[in-house]
């Protein structure tokens, strides 16, 4: 098995879990927050998708799906166009509202398609390419892809946990 096949499998697991986390939730459940400073399922899924979109597009020198496919306009959020949710306050979390789970999965699926397209073209040597020199040591493509994978899996797990809290209440 090649490294790219492992990455493709990992990112595909994110997609499965994103769908499972939001399936059947109405807008009220998507936006419910277990505490005033907690994140909603909608925010968690939007954020993990924005991070994947932003970081993968940057690493592969692609346009972000959020902007290139007008998802920013479709969502209509009162946030800057390049916002990924990093460091959001409780008030900013509350601004991430959607009409349906399908909007979240639609955007995730579009980002997933772009991610898989990029991963399928990977050669082993590509994983060593430096993609971010702001860190010491500089970040390679391989490290960035694993970092996004890890971050997304954590956030989708949080979304599943919030969903479970809501359903048990």
Buried (B, 14 or more C-beta within 10 A) or exposed (E): EEBBEEBBEBBBBBBEBBBEBBEEBEBEBBBBBEEEEBBBBBBBBBBBBBBBBBBBBEBBEBEBBBBBBEBBEEBEBEBEEEBBBEEBEEEBBBEBBBEBBEBBBBBBBBBBEBBBEBBEEBEEEBBEEEBBEEEEEEBBBBBBBBBBBEBBBEBBEBBBBBBEBBEEE
